[in-house]
Structure formats: structure tokens, C-alpha cells
Amino acid sequence: MDADVIVAGAGPTGLMLAAELRLAGVRPLVLERQPQRRDTPKAGGLGGQILQLLGYRGLLERLEAACTDPVPAPRFPFGGVHVDLTRLTDPPMHALPLPQPRLERLLEDRAGELGVDVRRGHEVTGVSQDDAAVIVDVRGPDGPYRVTGRYLVGCDGARSRVRDRAGIPFPGTAYPEVNRLAQITLPDTVTVLGNGDLDVPGFGAIRAGFTRTDQGLFGLGASPDSKVVSLYTIEDESTEYDDDTPMTVAELQDSVRRVLGADLPVGEPLRLSRFTFKARQADRYRDGRILLAGDAAHLFPATGVALNAGMLDAVNLAWKLAADVHGWAPTGLLDTYHDERRLAGERTMLHTQAQVALRRGHDPAAEALREVFQELLVDEQPLRRMGALVAGSDIRYPMSGSHHHSLAGTFAPDLTLHTDQGTTSVAELMHTARPLLLDLADRPELRERAQDWKQHVEIHTATTDDRPADVLLIRPDAHIAWATTIDEPADSAVPALREALSDWFGTP
């Protein structure tokens, strides 16, 4: 075969998947129809749980070093209102301002370092599968050709050809909204006031934050010490825009004029993007040897969540595909990808559709809803819950077996670990993307039980302050597959650990 796994699409999801597959010893082939990376950013940064996962792979510092804009305070738009997490000492949601073209370049560099074959200008034109392989027809710069692989993953976006060829339904709703987002400089004639408002000659003050009019929604984010502002408009339109046609400054100004009634002078654009909102989720994320991830599997009607969801899809899927390719996957392991990531998608769909209700209402009842929502976010617990919901960090995957610890299915905390070799952390141990059995209470009987799986599972002994459990079994995607309670007797912990190891990592 030409590859173990063929990946259609070299966006963030496809590149993350390819790198994770290489870490697991699998040969991916990435096919991307665009000959060059797009200069127009579809997304302006990363946010949520994926940032911690990238830290667990040792990649976060590299991404942070590529940021030219200051990391914003944890304040996030939610359906036309603001969620201000600066009130929390440990906010559950953070963002990294890294435009998508720069992110893709860094992820492609990482994939190249690992030896991934990325072919740009190679478009998938046909797909078929049998019990042993997937056959992909490709149109490349030198003409058509065919490649085969054990699996094919469609990371090829909202108009996924892989999804269409597999016949996977993609039901949902398209909203008649056109969103325009810009980071742009201001001329000297426009003054940024101390409170973040703008003073525009011939018009007066434009208020910072969100302004709702009969024509739509206008958003302004400005700092008194900077001439760069963020502008955002939402209008209902019937126009069909081609994603490959970039937005212009004139188009942005026309939209501001329609929504706000102001002729806003602007300078040089740093970012211009236009997008529409859809709420769609694939009926299934797997059809035999064909799988979907990222926008090919789900579209959410709000900003700031798609990259997080898609790249987390990739990390969840990669190690399961690798286990199957290497021949040690337990029965049904690959099916858990659909079960877990569709569950996460449904959770993301819940809060993004709630945002639709908040931002699209224009009557007094809608205004009352927004006011009540803002009042709730004054209190710490609902604010913390909302931050975790948007970050995707509140997901708890259902774990198999009869033994369930409260941590099972959750994302592993980054504990500081003290070992005979010195101090390390969960994040450092996860750089190689291998499963971990982490003994935090010197339980030799449990380490001995895990020895039969040592080919697939790394076994580490350490101590930590305020240990959450005696032993943690952590999957490559950093989710906890199993944990003991503190001082759980061996006669119950040993068979439960064996059951979890068998369920996730096969027969020893």
C-alpha cells in the first residue's frame, strides 16, 4: 500500500492528525487540493482544551513564540454578550492569537520534521473501499493517479468530498447570517478614547463592545494605547459568497455603514475574514475504512470553537488508527472515535446554538434573556461552568468496564511529578504520545499487573502533592482510561486494572 492512512486536507486538523500518526509509528500521506496555503485566515487563533494538549506534546512554546500579538485577557464573546473570565484566578478558557496560515505553517513544519509526506495541489476525485483497503483517485499537477491505504480520513472541510463519496449524511441548519471580522489600523482622524470607544469625525462616538441595530450586530474592540482595532459585523443576507474570494476593506466599510449607519475611516488591514454560520453534524464519523474529522464532521454556528474541536478529533483518532494498523487494537476501539467525538460535538453544538438564540433575538424577550444571562455570569460557579463549556474541557468520555473512578473519562491534569531522576510533569511524559500507567502511591502489585502491556504502555512511578488517585492509566489523547481510589485494596484494583488495559490496549 502507498500509505497506512491517507489524510485528505492539510488544514490544522489534517496536519495534526498526520503528526500524531507519525508519533505512533504510522505512515500517513496528506493530500491537499490547494497548491499553496491560503493567506486569508479562516481563524484568528486557538482556544480551549487544545492549548493544553499542545502543551502535552511540547508544541505550545513554539506556537506562543510565533505570536506577534499580545495574548488577550480571558474575555470571550458569547452570542453577542461577553463572558469575562478575568474574575477567576484560574480561568478554564484561554486563547492564543495565531492566524490560521501561520498555525498551518508551524504544523506543517512539525509534520515535515516527523517525515510526513504532504502533497499540495493534489485533489481527491474519487473514493472506494473494500474489506482490506481504501482506494483514492487523485488529480495532481502531473495528471491523475491512484493511491491505496488502510484507512482514509476526510479532513477536507465543510464541502468534504470524502464525506460525499462515502455517502455520509450531513444534516443541519444554515443561518442567513454573514459575519465579517477584521483587525485593522485607524487613521489619525479617528480617536480611541480612554474607555475603548471611538470618536469618529462627523458621526461622534462609537461604543466599545456590541451594538445591536435593526440591521444587525456591530462589535468593536479597541485599546487606547493602540491604533489597531477589531471590528465585527453580522447581517442577514441572501448573498452566496465564495470562500476563495477574500473580503476587501470596502466590503467591510459597506457592512459597517449598513449595520451602524457610520462611515468609519480605516487604514491598513491586518486581518479580513468573512464567514457564514451553519449547525451541521455528520450522522456518523466512520463508514468502514473512511472516517471524518474537523469541519468535514461538524460545523458550529459560533466563532472560536472549530479549530479546538477539529484538532481534538485528530488527537482522539490517531492513536486508535495506529493501534489498528499495528494489529493490537481491541475489538471496537476504532468505533469509540465516533462515540466520543460525536458526544463532544453535541456538547459544542449545544452551546453554539444557544449563542444563536442569544444573538439573533431582537424583541424585548430576547433583550431580557441576554440581561438575565449576563447577571448569571456575575457569580463564580456559572462563570466557571460556562468557561469550561466553551473550552471543551467539561467533556467526560464514557469508559467501559465495571470500575469507575470520578476521574475516568476526563482530561488528565498536569501534575508536577517527583521521581528518582528528578522533577517532571504529566505534560513532559506525554510528549511521545504513548499511553502511561502512572503510579503515584508505590503500588507494586499494579505495576506488576501492567507489565504484560509494557510494549504499548509506559510505566512510571512518581509522587505528587495532593495526589488525585493512587494510579492513573492515561491514554495517548491525555484522557484518563482508569484510576484507583486512594488506598483501594489490591483484590479489587488489580482485576479492574487488567480489565481497563484489555479494553483499551488489547490482549497482552
VEXDREN-2710 file (C-alpha; in Angstrom, 1 decimal):
% VEXDREN-2710
k/r/px/py/pz
1/MET/0.0/0.0/0.0
2/ASP/1.1/3.6/-0.6
3/ALA/0.3/4.6/3.0
4/ASP/-1.1/3.3/6.2
5/VAL/-3.5/6.2/6.4
6/ILE/-4.4/8.7/3.7
7/VAL/-5.4/12.1/5.0
8/ALA/-7.5/14.4/2.8
9/GLY/-6.8/18.0/3.7
10/ALA/-3.8/19.9/5.1
11/GLY/-5.6/22.3/7.4
12/PRO/-4.9/22.2/11.1
13/THR/-7.0/19.1/11.7
14/GLY/-5.3/17.1/8.9
15/LEU/-1.8/18.2/9.8
16/MET/-2.3/17.5/13.5
17/LEU/-3.6/14.0/12.6
18/ALA/-0.7/13.3/10.4
19/ALA/1.8/14.3/13.1
20/GLU/0.1/12.2/15.7
21/LEU/0.1/9.2/13.4
22/ARG/3.8/9.6/12.8
23/LEU/4.4/9.8/16.6
24/ALA/2.6/6.4/16.8
25/GLY/4.8/4.9/14.1
26/VAL/2.2/5.0/11.2
27/ARG/2.9/6.2/7.6
28/PRO/0.4/8.9/6.7
29/LEU/0.0/10.6/3.3
30/VAL/-1.6/14.0/3.2
31/LEU/-3.4/15.2/0.0
32/GLU/-4.3/18.9/-0.2
33/ARG/-6.1/20.3/-3.2
34/GLN/-4.8/23.9/-2.7
35/PRO/-1.4/24.3/-4.2
36/GLN/-0.4/26.9/-1.6
37/ARG/-1.5/27.7/1.9
38/ARG/-4.2/30.4/1.9
39/ASP/-3.0/33.9/3.1
40/THR/-6.6/34.8/4.3
41/PRO/-7.1/33.4/7.8
42/LYS/-10.3/31.5/8.4
43/ALA/-9.5/31.6/12.1
44/GLY/-7.5/34.1/14.1
45/GLY/-6.3/31.9/16.8
46/LEU/-6.6/28.8/19.0
47/GLY/-8.6/28.5/22.2
48/GLY/-9.8/25.9/24.7
49/GLN/-8.6/22.4/25.6
50/ILE/-6.4/22.1/22.5
51/LEU/-3.9/24.5/24.0
52/GLN/-3.3/22.2/27.0
53/LEU/-3.0/19.2/24.7
54/LEU/-0.4/21.1/22.6
55/GLY/1.5/21.7/25.8
56/TYR/1.4/17.9/26.4
57/ARG/3.1/17.4/23.0
58/GLY/5.7/20.1/23.7
59/LEU/4.4/22.3/20.9
60/LEU/2.8/25.2/22.8
61/GLU/6.0/27.2/23.3
62/ARG/6.7/27.0/19.6
63/LEU/3.3/28.4/18.8
64/GLU/3.5/31.0/21.5
65/ALA/6.8/32.2/20.1
66/ALA/5.2/32.7/16.7
67/CYS/2.5/35.0/18.1
68/THR/3.1/38.7/17.3
69/ASP/0.0/40.0/19.1
70/PRO/-0.2/40.0/22.9
71/VAL/-2.2/37.2/24.4
72/PRO/-5.6/38.6/25.2
73/ALA/-7.2/38.6/28.7
74/PRO/-9.7/35.8/29.0
75/ARG/-12.8/37.7/27.9
76/PHE/-14.8/36.0/25.2
77/PRO/-17.9/36.9/23.1
78/PHE/-20.8/34.5/23.6
79/GLY/-23.9/35.1/21.4
80/GLY/-23.4/38.9/21.3
81/VAL/-22.6/39.3/25.0
82/HIS/-19.3/39.0/26.9
83/VAL/-18.1/36.2/29.2
84/ASP/-15.4/37.9/31.4
85/LEU/-13.2/35.2/32.9
86/THR/-10.7/37.7/34.4
87/ARG/-12.7/37.4/37.6
88/LEU/-11.4/33.9/38.1
89/THR/-7.9/33.2/39.5
90/ASP/-7.6/30.1/37.2
91/PRO/-9.8/30.7/34.1
92/PRO/-10.8/27.4/32.3
93/MET/-10.6/29.1/28.9
94/HIS/-7.7/30.8/27.2
95/ALA/-6.9/31.9/23.7
96/LEU/-3.7/32.2/21.6
97/PRO/-3.8/34.8/18.8
98/LEU/-2.2/32.9/16.0
99/PRO/-3.7/33.4/12.5
100/GLN/-4.5/30.2/10.7
101/PRO/-2.0/30.5/7.9
102/ARG/0.8/30.8/10.5
103/LEU/-0.6/27.9/12.5
104/GLU/-0.7/25.7/9.4
105/ARG/2.9/26.6/8.5
106/LEU/4.0/25.6/12.0
107/LEU/2.0/22.4/12.0
108/GLU/3.3/21.5/8.5
109/ASP/6.9/22.2/9.7
110/ARG/6.3/19.8/12.6
111/ALA/4.8/17.2/10.3
112/GLY/7.9/17.6/8.0
113/GLU/10.2/17.1/10.9
114/LEU/8.5/13.8/11.6
115/GLY/8.7/12.7/8.0
116/VAL/5.1/13.2/6.8
117/ASP/4.6/13.3/3.1
118/VAL/2.4/16.4/2.4
119/ARG/1.3/16.8/-1.3
120/ARG/-0.2/20.2/-2.1
121/GLY/-2.1/20.6/-5.4
122/HIS/-3.3/17.0/-5.2
123/GLU/-7.1/16.8/-5.2
124/VAL/-9.2/13.8/-4.2
125/THR/-11.6/13.0/-7.1
126/GLY/-12.8/9.5/-6.2
127/VAL/-13.0/7.1/-3.3
128/SER/-13.8/3.4/-2.9
129/GLN/-13.2/0.8/-0.3
130/ASP/-13.2/-2.9/0.4
131/ASP/-12.5/-5.1/3.4
132/ALA/-8.8/-4.5/3.2
133/ALA/-8.1/-1.1/1.8
134/VAL/-9.3/2.3/0.6
135/ILE/-8.6/3.3/-3.0
136/VAL/-8.3/7.1/-3.7
137/ASP/-8.3/8.7/-7.1
138/VAL/-6.2/11.9/-7.2
139/ARG/-5.7/14.7/-9.7
140/GLY/-2.2/16.1/-9.2
141/PRO/-0.1/18.6/-11.1
142/ASP/1.2/15.9/-13.4
143/GLY/-2.2/14.3/-14.0
144/PRO/-4.4/11.7/-12.4
145/TYR/-3.2/8.8/-10.3
146/ARG/-4.4/6.4/-7.7
147/VAL/-3.2/5.6/-4.1
148/THR/-4.2/3.0/-1.6
149/GLY/-4.2/2.9/2.1
150/ARG/-5.5/1.0/5.1
151/TYR/-7.7/4.0/6.0
152/LEU/-8.8/7.4/4.6
153/VAL/-9.7/10.3/6.9
154/GLY/-11.6/13.2/5.4
155/CYS/-10.2/16.4/7.0
156/ASP/-11.3/18.3/3.9
157/GLY/-13.7/20.8/5.3
158/ALA/-17.3/21.8/5.1
159/ARG/-17.7/20.7/1.5
160/SER/-15.9/17.4/2.1
161/ARG/-15.6/15.3/-1.0
162/VAL/-14.6/12.4/1.2
163/ARG/-17.8/12.6/3.1
164/ASP/-19.9/12.9/0.0
165/ARG/-18.2/10.0/-1.7
166/ALA/-18.8/7.9/1.4
167/GLY/-22.5/8.8/1.3
168/ILE/-22.5/10.1/4.9
169/PRO/-25.4/12.4/5.6
170/PHE/-24.6/15.9/6.9
171/PRO/-27.9/17.2/8.3
172/GLY/-28.4/20.5/10.0
173/THR/-29.3/24.2/9.6
174/ALA/-27.8/27.1/7.7
175/TYR/-28.4/30.5/9.2
176/PRO/-28.9/33.6/6.9
177/GLU/-26.1/35.4/8.6
178/VAL/-22.9/36.9/7.1
179/ASN/-20.2/37.6/9.6
180/ARG/-17.3/40.0/8.8
181/LEU/-14.3/40.2/11.1
182/ALA/-11.3/42.5/10.8
183/GLN/-8.2/43.6/12.6
184/ILE/-7.4/47.0/11.1
185/THR/-5.5/50.2/11.8
186/LEU/-7.2/53.5/12.2
187/PRO/-6.2/56.8/10.6
188/ASP/-5.2/59.7/12.8
189/THR/-8.6/61.4/12.3
190/VAL/-10.2/58.7/14.4
191/THR/-9.5/58.8/18.2
192/VAL/-9.6/55.9/20.6
193/LEU/-11.0/57.2/23.8
194/GLY/-9.8/56.0/27.3
195/ASN/-12.8/53.7/27.7
196/GLY/-12.2/52.0/24.3
197/ASP/-14.9/53.9/22.4
198/LEU/-14.1/55.6/19.1
199/ASP/-14.6/59.3/18.3
200/VAL/-15.4/59.4/14.5
201/PRO/-15.4/62.8/12.8
202/GLY/-18.9/63.7/11.5
203/PHE/-20.5/60.9/13.4
204/GLY/-19.5/61.0/17.1
205/ALA/-18.8/58.2/19.5
206/ILE/-18.9/54.5/18.6
207/ARG/-19.3/52.5/21.7
208/ALA/-16.9/49.6/22.5
209/GLY/-18.4/46.2/22.8
210/PHE/-21.6/45.1/21.0
211/THR/-24.1/47.4/19.5
212/ARG/-27.4/45.9/18.2
213/THR/-29.4/47.7/15.5
214/ASP/-32.3/46.9/13.3
215/GLN/-29.8/46.0/10.6
216/GLY/-27.6/43.6/12.6
217/LEU/-24.9/43.5/15.2
218/PHE/-21.7/45.6/15.3
219/GLY/-18.8/44.7/17.6
220/LEU/-15.8/46.9/18.5
221/GLY/-12.7/46.0/20.5
222/ALA/-10.1/48.8/20.9
223/SER/-7.3/49.8/23.2
224/PRO/-6.4/53.4/24.0
225/ASP/-2.7/52.7/23.5
226/SER/-3.1/51.1/20.1
227/LYS/-4.3/52.2/16.7
228/VAL/-5.3/48.6/15.8
229/VAL/-8.9/47.7/16.4
230/SER/-11.1/44.7/16.0
231/LEU/-14.3/45.2/14.1
232/TYR/-17.1/42.7/13.7
233/THR/-20.5/42.8/11.9
234/ILE/-23.3/40.4/11.5
235/GLU/-26.1/40.9/8.9
236/ASP/-28.8/38.7/7.5
237/GLU/-28.0/38.3/3.7
238/SER/-29.1/36.0/0.9
239/THR/-25.8/36.5/-1.0
240/GLU/-23.8/33.4/-1.6
241/TYR/-20.1/34.1/-1.1
242/ASP/-17.2/32.1/-2.5
243/ASP/-14.8/31.1/0.4
244/ASP/-11.9/31.5/-2.0
245/THR/-12.8/35.2/-2.7
246/PRO/-11.2/37.3/0.0
247/MET/-13.1/40.1/1.7
248/THR/-12.0/43.7/0.9
249/VAL/-11.8/46.8/3.1
250/ALA/-14.5/48.4/1.0
251/GLU/-16.8/45.4/1.7
252/LEU/-16.1/45.8/5.5
253/GLN/-16.9/49.5/5.4
254/ASP/-20.1/48.9/3.4
255/SER/-21.2/46.4/6.1
256/VAL/-20.4/48.9/8.9
257/ARG/-22.4/51.6/7.1
258/ARG/-25.4/49.3/6.7
259/VAL/-25.4/48.0/10.3
260/LEU/-24.3/51.1/12.2
261/GLY/-25.1/53.9/9.9
262/ALA/-21.5/55.2/10.2
263/ASP/-18.8/55.9/7.6
264/LEU/-15.9/54.6/9.5
265/PRO/-12.5/55.7/8.1
266/VAL/-9.9/52.8/8.4
267/GLY/-6.3/52.2/7.5
268/GLU/-4.4/49.1/6.7
269/PRO/-6.0/45.7/7.4
270/LEU/-4.1/43.1/9.4
271/ARG/-6.9/40.5/9.1
272/LEU/-10.0/40.4/7.0
273/SER/-12.4/37.4/7.0
274/ARG/-15.9/36.6/6.1
275/PHE/-17.9/33.6/7.1
276/THR/-21.4/32.2/7.5
277/PHE/-22.8/30.0/10.2
278/LYS/-24.2/26.5/9.9
279/ALA/-25.1/23.9/12.5
280/ARG/-24.4/20.5/11.0
281/GLN/-23.1/17.2/12.3
282/ALA/-22.4/14.1/10.3
283/ASP/-24.6/11.2/11.1
284/ARG/-21.6/9.0/11.6
285/TYR/-17.9/9.8/11.9
286/ARG/-16.9/6.4/10.4
287/ASP/-18.0/4.3/7.4
288/GLY/-15.9/1.2/7.3
289/ARG/-12.4/2.4/6.4
290/ILE/-13.4/6.0/5.9
291/LEU/-13.5/8.4/8.8
292/LEU/-14.2/12.2/9.2
293/ALA/-12.7/14.8/11.4
294/GLY/-12.9/18.6/11.8
295/ASP/-15.3/20.6/9.6
296/ALA/-16.0/17.6/7.5
297/ALA/-17.7/16.1/10.6
298/HIS/-19.2/19.1/12.2
299/LEU/-20.0/22.8/11.6
300/PHE/-20.8/25.0/14.6
301/PRO/-22.7/28.3/14.5
302/ALA/-20.3/30.4/16.5
303/THR/-16.7/31.6/16.3
304/GLY/-13.7/30.3/18.3
305/VAL/-14.5/26.6/18.6
306/ALA/-13.9/24.9/15.2
307/LEU/-10.1/24.6/15.5
308/ASN/-10.3/23.3/19.1
309/ALA/-12.9/20.7/18.1
310/GLY/-11.2/19.6/14.9
311/MET/-7.7/19.2/16.3
312/LEU/-9.0/17.3/19.3
313/ASP/-10.8/15.0/16.9
314/ALA/-7.4/14.3/15.3
315/VAL/-5.7/13.5/18.6
316/ASN/-8.5/11.2/19.7
317/LEU/-8.5/9.3/16.3
318/ALA/-4.7/9.0/15.7
319/TRP/-3.7/6.5/18.4
320/LYS/-6.8/4.4/17.7
321/LEU/-6.0/4.2/14.0
322/ALA/-2.3/3.4/14.9
323/ALA/-3.4/0.6/17.2
324/ASP/-5.4/-1.0/14.4
325/VAL/-2.6/-0.6/11.8
326/HIS/-0.1/-2.2/14.2
327/GLY/-2.5/-5.0/14.9
328/TRP/-3.1/-4.7/18.7
329/ALA/-6.3/-2.7/18.8
330/PRO/-9.0/-4.4/20.9
331/THR/-12.4/-5.1/19.2
332/GLY/-14.4/-1.9/18.9
333/LEU/-11.6/0.5/19.7
334/LEU/-11.9/2.5/16.4
335/ASP/-15.7/2.8/16.9
336/THR/-15.1/4.7/20.2
337/TYR/-13.8/7.6/18.0
338/HIS/-17.3/8.2/16.7
339/ASP/-18.9/7.6/20.2
340/GLU/-16.5/10.0/22.0
341/ARG/-16.0/12.8/19.5
342/ARG/-19.7/12.9/18.4
343/LEU/-20.5/13.3/22.1
344/ALA/-18.0/16.2/22.3
345/GLY/-19.5/17.6/19.0
346/GLU/-23.0/17.5/20.5
347/ARG/-21.8/19.4/23.6
348/THR/-20.2/22.0/21.4
349/MET/-23.3/22.2/19.3
350/LEU/-25.4/22.8/22.4
351/HIS/-23.6/26.0/23.5
352/THR/-23.1/27.3/19.9
353/GLN/-26.8/27.0/19.2
354/ALA/-27.5/28.7/22.5
355/GLN/-25.4/31.5/21.2
356/VAL/-27.6/31.7/18.1
357/ALA/-30.6/32.2/20.3
358/LEU/-28.9/34.9/22.3
359/ARG/-27.6/36.9/19.3
360/ARG/-30.4/36.6/16.8
361/GLY/-33.3/37.8/19.0
362/HIS/-34.3/41.4/18.6
363/ASP/-37.5/41.7/20.6
364/PRO/-37.9/42.6/24.3
365/ALA/-37.9/38.9/25.3
366/ALA/-34.5/38.4/23.7
367/GLU/-33.2/41.5/25.4
368/ALA/-34.4/40.1/28.7
369/LEU/-32.7/36.8/28.0
370/ARG/-29.4/38.5/27.4
371/GLU/-29.7/40.6/30.5
372/VAL/-30.5/37.5/32.7
373/PHE/-27.6/35.6/31.1
374/GLN/-25.2/38.4/32.0
375/GLU/-26.5/38.5/35.6
376/LEU/-25.8/34.8/36.0
377/LEU/-22.2/35.3/34.9
378/VAL/-21.5/37.6/37.8
379/ASP/-21.4/34.5/40.1
380/GLU/-18.3/32.3/40.1
381/GLN/-19.8/28.9/39.6
382/PRO/-21.9/29.6/36.4
383/LEU/-19.0/31.7/35.1
384/ARG/-16.6/28.7/35.6
385/ARG/-19.1/26.3/34.1
386/MET/-19.6/28.5/31.0
387/GLY/-15.8/28.8/30.5
388/ALA/-15.3/25.1/30.7
389/LEU/-18.2/24.5/28.3
390/VAL/-16.7/26.9/25.7
391/ALA/-13.2/25.4/26.2
392/GLY/-14.4/21.9/25.7
393/SER/-12.8/20.9/29.0
394/ASP/-16.0/19.7/30.6
395/ILE/-16.2/16.6/28.4
396/ARG/-16.2/13.2/30.2
397/TYR/-16.0/10.3/27.8
398/PRO/-17.9/7.2/28.9
399/MET/-15.5/4.5/30.0
400/SER/-16.1/0.7/29.6
401/GLY/-15.9/-1.7/32.5
402/SER/-17.5/-2.1/35.9
403/HIS/-14.9/0.0/37.8
404/HIS/-15.5/3.8/37.5
405/HIS/-13.4/6.4/39.3
406/SER/-14.6/10.0/39.2
407/LEU/-11.6/10.9/37.0
408/ALA/-12.2/8.2/34.4
409/GLY/-13.0/9.8/31.0
410/THR/-11.7/13.3/31.9
411/PHE/-8.6/15.1/30.7
412/ALA/-5.5/14.3/32.8
413/PRO/-4.4/17.1/35.0
414/ASP/-0.8/18.3/34.5
415/LEU/0.6/17.1/37.8
416/THR/4.1/18.0/39.0
417/LEU/5.9/14.7/39.5
418/HIS/8.8/13.8/41.7
419/THR/10.8/10.8/40.6
420/ASP/14.2/9.2/41.3
421/GLN/15.5/11.1/38.2
422/GLY/14.2/14.5/39.3
423/THR/11.1/16.6/38.8
424/THR/9.0/16.2/35.7
425/SER/5.3/16.5/34.9
426/VAL/2.4/14.7/33.1
427/ALA/2.9/17.1/30.2
428/GLU/6.5/16.1/29.7
429/LEU/5.7/12.4/29.9
430/MET/3.0/12.9/27.2
431/HIS/5.4/14.4/24.6
432/THR/5.8/11.0/22.9
433/ALA/2.0/10.4/22.7
434/ARG/2.3/7.0/24.4
435/PRO/-0.1/5.6/27.0
436/LEU/1.0/5.9/30.6
437/LEU/0.5/4.0/33.7
438/LEU/1.4/6.5/36.4
439/ASP/1.9/5.0/39.9
440/LEU/1.6/7.8/42.4
441/ALA/1.4/5.7/45.6
442/ASP/4.1/3.0/45.1
443/ARG/1.6/0.2/44.2
444/PRO/4.0/-2.6/43.0
445/GLU/1.1/-5.1/42.5
446/LEU/-0.5/-2.8/40.0
447/ARG/2.8/-2.1/38.2
448/GLU/3.4/-5.9/38.0
449/ARG/-0.1/-6.4/36.5
450/ALA/0.7/-3.8/33.8
451/GLN/4.0/-5.5/32.8
452/ASP/2.2/-7.7/30.3
453/TRP/1.3/-4.5/28.4
454/LYS/4.7/-2.8/28.7
455/GLN/5.2/-3.0/24.9
456/HIS/2.3/-0.5/24.5
457/VAL/2.1/1.3/27.9
458/GLU/4.9/3.2/29.6
459/ILE/5.0/2.5/33.4
460/HIS/6.2/5.4/35.7
461/THR/6.5/5.7/39.4
462/ALA/6.4/9.1/41.0
463/THR/5.0/11.2/43.9
464/THR/2.9/14.3/43.7
465/ASP/1.4/16.8/46.1
466/ASP/-2.3/16.1/46.8
467/ARG/-2.5/13.0/44.6
468/PRO/-5.9/12.6/42.9
469/ALA/-5.7/8.8/42.9
470/ASP/-3.2/6.0/43.6
471/VAL/-2.7/5.1/39.9
472/LEU/-3.7/6.7/36.7
473/LEU/-4.0/5.0/33.3
474/ILE/-3.7/7.7/30.7
475/ARG/-4.5/7.3/27.0
476/PRO/-2.3/9.0/24.3
477/ASP/-5.0/11.7/23.9
478/ALA/-4.4/12.6/27.6
479/HIS/-7.8/11.2/28.8
480/ILE/-7.8/9.0/31.8
481/ALA/-8.9/5.5/31.0
482/TRP/-8.8/4.2/34.6
483/ALA/-7.9/5.3/38.1
484/THR/-7.9/3.8/41.5
485/THR/-9.3/5.4/44.6
486/ILE/-6.8/6.2/47.3
487/ASP/-5.8/3.0/49.1
488/GLU/-8.1/0.8/47.1
489/PRO/-7.4/-2.8/48.1
490/ALA/-5.4/-4.9/45.6
491/ASP/-8.1/-7.6/45.3
492/SER/-10.4/-5.1/43.6
493/ALA/-7.8/-2.8/42.0
494/VAL/-5.7/-5.5/40.2
495/PRO/-8.6/-7.1/38.2
496/ALA/-10.1/-3.7/37.4
497/LEU/-6.8/-2.5/36.0
498/ARG/-6.4/-5.7/33.9
499/GLU/-9.9/-5.1/32.5
500/ALA/-9.1/-1.5/31.6
501/LEU/-5.8/-2.4/30.0
502/SER/-7.5/-5.1/27.9
503/ASP/-10.4/-2.8/26.9
504/TRP/-8.1/-0.1/25.6
505/PHE/-4.8/-1.7/24.7
506/GLY/-5.8/-5.2/23.7
507/THR/-4.7/-8.7/24.6
508/PRO/-1.2/-8.7/26.1
END
